[in-house]
Amino acid sequence: MHGVPAGTKVYVGVLGATGTVGQRFIALLAGHPYFVVHALGASTRSTGKPYFQAVHWKQTDPIPNAVRELVVQPCSPEHFLECTVIFSGLDADAAGDIEGAFRAADLAVFSNAKSYRRDPHVPLVVPLVNTHHFSIIHQQRSLHSPPLKKGFIVTNANCSTTGAVIPMAALERAFGPIESAMITTMQAISGAGYPGVPSLDIFDNVVPYISGEEEKMEWETLKILGGVAERDDGAKHFDMHSRTPLRISASCTRVPVLEGHTETISLRFAHRPPPSPQQVRDALSAFTPAVQALGCPSAPRHAIHVHEEPDRPQPRLDRNYLAGAGVSVGRVRQCPVLDIKFVVLVNNVNIGAATSSIINAEMAILKGIVEL
């Protein structure tokens, strides 16, 4: 493991800096102990302007003074070569080619976009769950043409997937494989970006469809909760939870909440008899991910908070638990159809997006994958 010496400054760049996720990156990085925002990238309508003129700032805290006057650059690698880490908050329609170009320029890219999540050589990492998937980065570098010394891409998951897999990972660690999951989401409008869902569509309403969301949850969960296996020729691959097949049925809805995705989850375990509700509560409360144990500065000090109150978690009350880096779980009880059911709340723009990328970068530094 490689620590970060006191006083070290690690220059980072933010792509998509004027968008919702880009703004959250900037807000979260303002107080970071060693990451320093050095370069900002956005679309052509914003380039050449000081950041405060280019952005329609929508965060509750003011624009950090350190970035107000930074001139927004085109999303081209030559403007970011002094950066050690690149955070991408780009929209999916632009992210693929741009992130690929930054990787080819031998830069380390931590992406919130979906473009590379299905790539067989790119780890899809929820930092409280599966940073061991970083082991495939060496192969990603070696297969690039030409091979890379420093560059790679790591993606974090869809925000709704993140909320589900954190408690599921805790329970698999404690009780063995899960074989079936039924998940219904009630997703905040901030998950749709800015300006988001039209008011006449979401006020006084629930929209029972979010394009592509259910498929993402069902597929991403398998990649995240699965392992990294090795073929006969020594090549690594993601096993997609194939050693114990996991069936997932997701239903995704949009609700008139500003921030915080609520999810109801029912699970069946492969091992019999299944754990009791109290055993599940205890396992969730005790869950300590590697990023917490190793001291990543943005990791929550307690990954999962288990509520005993019958009416929690709630978005308005619980979305900022540990600065939005932790997950809240409540109403843990027996399921008459499967085994166990409960309610999860995740902050979709923090641990569901920008915070995950930041912790992933911190962990990559600790593991020596990103060299300082």
Summary of the structure (lengths in Angstrom):
residues: 372
radius of gyration: 20.0
end to end distance: 12.7
largest distance: 62.5
contacts: 1310
relative contact order: 0.16
helix: 32%
strand: 22%
